[in-house]
Amino acid sequence: MIRRKFLGLMTLASATGLATLKTAAALEKKTAAYKVAGFTCITCAVGLETLLQREHGIAAAKATYPEAILTVTYDPRTISEAAIVEVVESLGFHATQLHSS
């Protein structure tokens, strides 16, 4: 059921596009890395990237499969690391922070 919800959200995200205006100069960027449990295929990693990049305050997301590492560049004034973890977990995965800079 969680996988079906995740795939549905991914489909919706690609149908509406990723057209967001993110000015790099306006963002105070921080980067955090997470170990993600629950990836079963490359589609999970790509879908997670796509959905995270739609979140307000996230400038970039890169997930790898099979390593299951997620790296997120974000604006800490807009979104917290705890909120990033909540988004990841709401999509059916479990994230454990590796490091932050």
Secondary structure, DSSP 8 states (H G I E B T S, - for coil): -HHHHHHHHHHHHHHH-------GGG---EEEEEEEE---SHHHHHHHHHHHHTSTTEEEEEEETTTTEEEEEE-TTT--HHHHHHHHHHTT-EEEEEEE-
